[in-house]
Amino acid sequence: MNSEHFKKILIIATRQIGDTLITTPLIQRTHEIWPNAKIDFLGFSSAIGILQGNPFLHQIISSSPRPSAKEYFTLIKKIFFQYDLAIITQPSDRAYLYGLFAASTRVGTCHPGKEDHGWKKWVTSHQVPIDYFSQHVVTEKLKLLEPFINDHHVSKEIYITPPTADDIPQDLDGISDDCVVIHPSPLNDYKCWPIASWIGLIEYLSSKEIPVVISGGPIEKDKALAKSIISQLSIHAQQTTIDMTGKLSFSELAHVLHDAKAFIGVDTSITHLAAACNTPTIALFGATPPTNFGPWPNGSSSAQPYALRAMTQTVKNVTILQGPGDCVPCRKAGCDDTSNSRSICLEELDVQRVIQALSNIEQHVIPIKHI
């Protein structure tokens, strides 16, 4: 592959917000290898806002999560062999078809054990198998560029690039520097921490006169969860808690996170964003292996920053707390392996462990790993 002449490159990530955000080290490294190339990005319209202001992108192309036939035709017409290289970051048929129509040279991820089989192998010159337990998703994406690195200088340190920070709403004026941001709402129920635990945490913060900002998406499910939490707080805790669910853009939230004392959240995209903003981040993990999808500790040069199993582990600004149980992490969708399943490991993750992790952050103490 004579990659020296690549002038236009398309990175394809047709998945959710977190999957889009974790491609930013790949975007940066692509720029390092081809500094004069125009790099475009194709992703879901609901997720590409997380890339606002990315300095390495020329154009961001949006796609509906479920496009109509007309939308498919329009999009394929727009990208049809307009690129020298397509980098396919998910193994889905749709992502591969976009890559097939976009460029004559393609690289992509693939399901484990299938790298030597099928049409996806035929249309790509290089594939990276997914490993859901041992390989971090950030370094997985970077491996897509291995055939092209050669003598090119690339940074050893790996950074997630957050969106450009916008001014914060007036509701948060004067408190953003003192607040703790919490994000209780994941995409799927099996990643939930119990409401009673969030209430206990907020009551503790309120007793210390620490304001709390609740973040969440604009969907009714997130709004209902925040409303339920606030309705069960004491009067004093309600007075020190501001519900910003559905009220902040990614860029506004990035500003809040940059200023905040700390962030506490479940396994979701905003937890990755908090880590990318260099905010002291406490991530509550159950079924998901942190070795695969733990929030990236910005500036790390390690191929694998995390242990698979540890009650508490801290790397740079990120502390991951895993629930108890010999089955953790199972990488299933909760105990019943469905999106709305309960996860006993998260139900049994005690609020006192979160409070202790927060205290360690305030005292700049690095917890000992328990593996």
C-alpha positions in Angstrom: 0.0 0.0 0.0 1.5 3.3 -1.1 0.0 5.4 1.5 2.2 8.4 1.0 -0.3 9.8 -1.6 -3.4 9.5 0.6 -5.0 13.0 0.4 -8.5 12.2 1.5 -9.4 9.8 4.4 -12.8 8.8 5.8 -13.2 7.5 9.3 -16.4 5.6 9.8 -18.0 5.2 13.3 -21.7 4.5 12.9 -22.5 3.9 16.6 -23.3 5.7 19.8 -21.8 8.8 21.5 -19.1 6.9 23.5 -18.0 4.9 20.5 -17.7 8.2 18.6 -15.7 9.9 21.3 -13.1 7.1 21.7 -12.2 7.4 18.0 -10.5 10.8 18.7 -7.1 9.3 19.3 -7.4 7.5 16.0 -8.4 10.8 14.3 -5.3 12.5 15.8 -2.9 9.7 14.9 -4.3 9.7 11.3 -3.4 13.4 11.2 0.1 12.7 12.5 0.7 10.1 9.8 -0.9 12.2 7.0 -0.6 15.8 8.2 -1.6 17.2 4.8 -4.6 15.0 4.2 -8.2 16.0 4.6 -9.8 13.7 7.2 -13.6 13.4 7.2 -15.7 11.5 9.7 -19.0 9.6 9.1 -21.2 9.0 12.1 -24.6 9.1 13.6 -26.3 12.5 13.7 -27.2 11.8 17.4 -23.5 11.3 18.3 -21.3 13.6 16.1 -21.9 16.6 18.4 -19.3 15.1 20.7 -16.7 15.9 18.0 -17.5 19.7 17.8 -14.4 21.7 17.2 -12.1 18.7 16.7 -9.0 20.4 15.2 -8.0 17.4 13.0 -11.3 17.0 11.1 -12.1 18.6 7.7 -15.8 17.6 7.5 -18.2 15.6 9.6 -20.9 13.7 7.7 -24.0 12.6 9.5 -26.2 9.6 9.1 -29.5 8.6 10.7 -29.3 5.6 13.0 -31.9 4.0 10.8 -31.7 5.7 7.4 -34.4 5.3 4.7 -33.5 3.9 1.3 -33.4 7.4 0.0 -31.0 8.5 2.7 -28.7 5.5 2.0 -28.6 6.4 -1.7 -27.9 10.1 -1.0 -25.1 9.3 1.5 -23.4 6.7 -0.7 -23.6 9.1 -3.7 -21.9 11.7 -1.5 -19.0 9.5 -0.5 -18.7 7.3 -3.6 -15.0 6.8 -4.2 -14.2 10.3 -2.9 -11.4 9.0 -0.6 -8.1 7.2 -0.8 -8.5 5.4 2.5 -11.5 4.3 4.5 -11.0 3.4 8.2 -13.9 1.3 9.5 -14.1 1.3 13.3 -17.0 -1.1 13.7 -17.5 -4.6 12.3 -21.1 -4.0 11.2 -22.3 -4.7 7.7 -23.4 -1.1 7.3 -20.0 0.4 8.3 -18.2 -2.0 5.9 -20.6 -1.1 3.0 -19.9 2.6 3.5 -16.2 1.8 3.4 -16.5 -0.3 0.3 -18.2 2.5 -1.6 -15.9 5.3 -0.2 -12.4 4.2 -1.0 -10.3 1.6 -2.8 -8.1 1.0 0.2 -9.9 0.0 3.4 -9.0 -1.2 6.9 -11.4 -2.4 9.6 -12.2 -4.1 12.8 -13.7 -7.6 12.8 -15.3 -10.0 15.2 -12.8 -12.4 16.8 -12.1 -15.5 14.8 -13.5 -14.1 11.6 -10.5 -12.1 10.3 -9.8 -14.8 7.7 -13.3 -15.3 6.5 -16.1 -13.7 4.4 -16.5 -10.7 2.2 -15.2 -8.2 4.8 -11.8 -9.8 4.7 -11.9 -9.6 0.9 -12.6 -5.9 0.9 -10.0 -4.9 3.5 -6.2 -4.9 3.3 -5.9 -5.0 7.1 -8.2 -6.2 9.9 -8.0 -5.9 13.7 -10.0 -8.5 15.7 -12.0 -7.3 18.6 -11.1 -8.6 22.1 -13.8 -7.7 24.6 -11.7 -8.6 27.7 -8.0 -8.0 27.0 -7.8 -5.2 24.4 -8.8 -1.6 25.2 -11.1 -0.2 22.6 -8.9 2.9 22.2 -5.8 0.9 21.3 -7.9 -1.4 19.2 -8.8 1.5 16.9 -5.2 2.7 16.8 -4.1 -0.8 15.6 -6.0 0.0 12.4 -3.1 2.3 11.4 -0.3 -0.2 12.1 0.4 -1.0 8.4 0.9 2.7 7.6 3.1 3.9 10.5 6.5 2.7 9.2 9.0 5.5 10.0 6.3 8.1 10.7 6.6 9.8 14.1 3.5 9.3 16.2 2.9 10.3 19.8 3.3 7.7 22.5 0.9 9.5 24.7 -2.8 8.9 23.9 -5.4 11.6 24.4 -9.2 11.7 24.0 -10.2 15.0 22.5 -13.3 16.5 24.1 -15.6 18.9 22.2 -14.8 22.6 22.3 -16.1 24.0 25.5 -19.0 26.5 25.2 -20.2 29.0 27.8 -22.2 27.5 30.6 -25.9 28.4 31.3 -26.6 31.1 33.8 -28.1 28.4 36.1 -24.6 27.3 36.9 -22.9 30.6 37.3 -20.9 30.8 40.5 -21.0 27.1 41.4 -19.3 25.3 38.5 -15.9 25.5 40.2 -17.2 23.9 43.4 -19.6 21.3 42.2 -19.6 17.6 41.7 -21.2 16.4 38.5 -23.1 13.1 38.6 -24.5 11.2 35.7 -26.9 8.5 36.9 -28.5 7.5 33.5 -26.9 5.0 31.2 -28.2 3.9 27.8 -29.2 0.5 29.2 -30.8 -0.4 32.5 -28.3 -3.1 33.4 -25.7 -0.4 33.9 -27.8 1.5 36.5 -26.7 2.1 40.0 -29.7 2.0 42.4 -31.6 5.2 43.0 -31.2 4.8 46.8 -27.4 4.8 46.3 -27.5 8.1 44.3 -29.7 9.6 47.0 -27.2 8.5 49.7 -24.3 10.0 47.8 -26.1 13.4 47.2 -27.1 13.6 50.8 -23.5 13.1 51.8 -22.3 15.8 49.4 -25.1 18.1 50.7 -23.9 17.6 54.2 -20.5 18.8 53.2 -22.1 21.8 51.4 -20.9 20.6 48.0 -23.3 21.5 45.2 -24.3 18.7 42.9 -25.1 19.0 39.2 -27.1 16.1 37.6 -26.4 15.6 34.0 -28.4 13.4 31.5 -29.7 13.2 28.0 -32.9 14.9 26.7 -34.9 11.7 26.6 -37.8 11.2 29.0 -36.2 8.2 30.7 -33.2 10.3 31.8 -35.5 13.2 32.9 -37.7 10.8 34.9 -34.7 9.2 36.7 -33.4 12.6 37.7 -36.8 13.8 38.9 -37.2 10.6 40.9 -33.9 11.1 42.6 -34.5 14.7 43.5 -38.0 14.0 44.8 -36.6 11.7 47.4 -33.9 14.1 48.7 -34.1 16.1 51.9 -35.0 19.7 51.6 -31.4 20.8 52.1 -30.1 18.4 49.5 -32.7 19.6 47.0 -31.5 23.1 47.6 -27.9 22.2 46.8 -28.7 20.1 43.7 -29.3 21.4 40.2 -30.9 19.2 37.6 -29.4 19.9 34.2 -30.8 16.8 32.6 -31.4 17.5 28.9 -30.4 21.1 29.3 -26.7 21.0 28.3 -25.1 20.4 24.9 -21.9 18.3 24.8 -19.8 21.5 24.6 -21.6 23.2 27.5 -21.2 20.0 29.5 -17.5 19.9 28.6 -17.1 23.4 30.2 -18.9 22.3 33.3 -16.7 19.2 33.6 -13.5 21.1 33.1 -14.4 23.3 36.1 -15.9 20.6 38.4 -14.3 19.2 41.5 -15.1 15.7 40.4 -17.4 13.6 38.3 -19.2 10.4 39.3 -21.1 8.3 36.8 -22.0 4.9 35.5 -20.6 3.1 32.4 -21.7 5.6 29.8 -20.4 8.1 27.2 -20.4 11.1 29.6 -18.1 9.3 32.0 -15.6 9.0 29.1 -16.1 12.7 28.4 -15.4 13.6 32.0 -12.1 11.7 31.9 -11.2 13.4 28.6 -11.8 16.8 30.3 -9.2 15.8 32.9 -11.8 15.9 35.6 -11.2 13.6 38.6 -13.6 10.8 37.5 -15.2 8.0 39.4 -16.6 5.3 37.1 -19.0 2.7 38.4 -18.6 -0.6 36.5 -20.5 -3.8 36.7 -20.7 -6.2 33.7 -18.4 -4.2 31.4 -14.6 -5.1 31.5 -12.6 -2.0 32.2 -9.8 -3.5 30.2 -12.1 -3.0 27.1 -14.1 0.1 27.8 -12.8 1.9 30.9 -12.6 5.7 30.5 -9.2 6.4 29.0 -6.8 8.1 31.4 -5.6 11.0 29.2 -2.0 11.1 28.4 -1.4 7.4 29.1 1.0 5.6 26.8 0.1 2.2 28.0 -1.6 -0.3 25.7 -3.7 -1.5 28.6 -4.1 0.9 31.5 -6.4 -1.2 33.6 -6.7 -4.6 35.3 -9.6 -6.8 34.4 -10.8 -7.2 37.9 -10.1 -4.8 40.8 -12.4 -3.5 43.5 -10.7 -0.2 43.1 -8.1 1.0 40.6 -6.9 4.5 39.8 -4.9 5.6 36.8 -4.2 9.3 36.5 -7.5 11.1 36.9 -9.7 8.0 36.6 -10.9 5.8 39.4 -12.9 2.7 38.5 -15.0 0.9 41.1 -16.3 -2.5 40.2 -19.1 -4.2 41.9 -18.5 -7.4 44.0 -18.9 -10.9 42.8 -16.8 -13.6 41.2 -18.7 -13.2 37.9 -17.5 -9.6 37.5 -17.0 -8.6 34.8 -19.2 -11.0 32.8 -19.7 -8.7 29.8 -23.3 -9.8 29.6 -26.2 -7.4 29.6 -26.8 -7.8 33.3 -27.8 -10.9 35.2 -30.5 -11.8 32.7 -28.5 -10.8 29.7 -31.1 -8.3 28.5 -30.8 -4.5 28.2 -33.4 -3.9 31.0 -31.9 -6.5 33.3 -30.8 -5.9 36.9 -27.1 -6.2 37.8 -26.6 -7.5 41.3 -22.9 -6.4 41.2 -24.0 -2.8 40.8 -26.8 -3.1 43.4 -24.2 -4.3 45.9 -21.6 -1.6 45.1 -21.9 0.3 48.4 -22.2 4.0 48.5 -19.5 4.2 51.1 -16.9 2.9 48.6 -17.8 5.9 46.3 -17.6 8.3 49.2 -14.2 6.9 50.1 -13.0 7.2 46.5 -14.1 10.8 46.5 -12.3 11.4 49.7 -9.2 9.9 48.2 -9.4 12.3 45.3 -9.8 15.3 47.6 -6.7 14.2 49.6 -4.8 13.2 46.4 -4.5 9.7 47.7 -4.1 6.9 45.1 -6.0 3.8 46.2 -4.2 0.4 46.4 -5.3 -2.0 43.7 -7.1 -5.1 44.9 -6.9 -7.6 42.1 
